[in-house]
Amino acid sequence: MLSRNRYDGVEGYAVTKVSFHARQQARTGLFPSQDAEDIEQELMLDLLRRLDDFDPGRASRNTFIARVVDRLPHRLSPLCARIRKTQK
């Protein structure tokens, strides 16, 4: 499924990484009541907010992007677990 979201001005690697992880997370069911496009938007917003923290002396930009995108679901897991409990 192709996303209808557009991210003009955002580098291709970031868009690809975010889209891949969004589809992956949508299949897990970790995020209740959200489809892949919603998750993709949340991932991209988080990444864009954190880009100011990028330090080229510590890692490449692609490594920074990968770490931010990879770790967001882990930061949100406790919140999602609470949401699922209240929906039962």
Residue pairs with C-beta under 8 A, 6 or more apart in sequence:
1 23
1 36
3 19
3 22
3 36
3 37
3 40
4 37
5 37
5 40
5 41
5 44
7 14
7 15
7 44
10 44
10 48
11 61
13 62
13 65
14 44
14 47
14 65
14 69
15 44
17 65
17 66
17 69
18 40
18 43
18 44
18 47
18 69
19 40
21 39
21 43
21 69
21 70
21 72
21 73
22 36
22 37
22 39
22 40
22 43
23 36
23 40
25 31
25 36
25 39
25 73
26 34
26 35
26 36
26 39
30 73
30 76
30 77
30 80
31 38
31 39
31 76
31 80
32 80
32 83
32 84
32 87
34 42
42 72
43 69
43 72
46 68
46 72
47 65
47 68
47 69
50 68
51 64
54 61
54 64
55 64
58 64
59 67
